[in-house]
Amino acid sequence: MITTVLQSVLGCTLVFFACTVWRRYFAANSLDNIPGPPSQSWWTGNLKQVFDPYGWSFHQLMDDRFGSLVRFRGLFGARWLIISDPKALHYIVVKDQYTWEETDALITTNQLAFGNGLISSVGKNSREHVRYCTALTWSRIAGERHRKQRKMLNPVFSASHLRHMIPIFQEVSTTVKDGPRDIDMLEWFTRTALELIGQSGLGHSFDSLKGATANPYSKALKNLLLAAQSLHLNLLPYMVKIGSPKFRRYIAEIVPWKELHEFLRMVDIMDKTSIDIFEAKKKAASQWAMRLYCSRSGGVKDVMSILCPFLLGFL
């Protein structure tokens, strides 16, 4: 009985894999009319070339040979596009940004790294809305949550609130100015940006900017994107459906994959820091003075202060 079940599961997996490869490599597709480089591998396509940290010569070659619109192969022969045309990018990023939503792989990666926050609640591709327009799908729920969170945080970016941030920016800039003279500009700009966001946005100081070593959170945040690119996480939307989060974490820890373990370590550092900040704000929010502060329309409001009434159950 068990052998039959395993054979059935294996057979279905092979059929699904074969259909995916056939559809992506041999089935006709309108994107095939767009020029692009030949695939390096049937498994990873051109992903290693495109996401190579030192692959500037490859990108220059594609721009010189194929122009502002290039098709290349992704995982299992998936067709991807690189667009550098200014007018097309204006439609995608600005004018019709809600039509051109982020990919499922990016949203899933953000959910695993940052939780169900603002940058991981945009929802799935708009095609899902058309395909399942008669049902209340996850993409619709996620999209509504994203809009609600953005509406809650709009006061943080108002002109009146930004004026209150000027003294914070001046204080942090003065601290950096009084530091050492011979510095790594990239590292110190990163540390300064994080401290500005922490103090003005969260009311929390990540880094005193007086030591030579950056805060562990700053290091993790800086290296997270590069670590995620090295993992090629295009299969994440399918992998997160296997078992429970505890089971998936156990598998990730025992797999002999150095880059994955480093990615997990960075996420753990960011998660612990976020929880510490949240618990500190939550503890302060339970006091009457914090309730009064959150209910007042005047004064400086950071992100956590905007969320304070929701944490206390006022709304």
Secondary structure, DSSP 8 states (H G I E B T S, - for coil): -HHHHHHHHHHHHHHHHHHHHHHHHTS--GGGGS-----S-TTTTTHHHHT-TT-HHHHHHHHHHHTTEEEEE-GGG-EEEEE--HHHHHIIIIITTTTS---HHHHHHHHHHH-SSGGG-S-S-HHHHHHTTTS--HHHHHHHHHHHHHHHHGGGGSHHHHHHTHHHHHHHHHHHHTS-SS--HHHHHHHHHHHHHIIIIIS--S--S-SSS--HHHHHHHHHHHHHHHH-GGGHHHHTTSS-HHHHHHHHHHS--HHHHHHHHHHHHHHHHHHHHHHHHHHHHTSHHHHHHHH-SSS---HHHHHHHHHTT--
